[in-house]
Amino acid sequence: MRPGLFIGVGAQHLRQYEGLTLDSLAGQATFFGPNICWHPNDIWVIAGWSTQVAGNDASGLNDSLDLVNFERQQAKLTVGFSF
C-alpha cells in the first residue's frame, strides 16, 4: 500500500480434542480473513479479523460450522515496540 503499511489475507485451521491422550476429535474449524500491519518507526501494530468458513463437530449433526467448540469470528490485536 505505502511504506510501513501492509495488508494481507490469513487462513487458519483449528482442531479440538477431548481426553488427556488427545485420542478423540471434538471438532474442527477453518477461519479466513484480512490482516493489516502498520510499522511507522519503532512501534508496530498488527490487527486481524477472521470468520469461520468451514467446520464440523464430533456429533456429525452440524457439518457446515462448528459453533459448539469454536466461535464464529475471531479478532487479534498485537502491539509492540523496538528498543
Buried (B, 14 or more C-beta within 10 A) or exposed (E): EEEEEEEEEEEEEBBBBEEEEEEEBBBBBBBBBEBBBBBEEEEBEBBBBBEBEBBBBBEEEBEEBBBBBBEEEBEEEEEEEEE
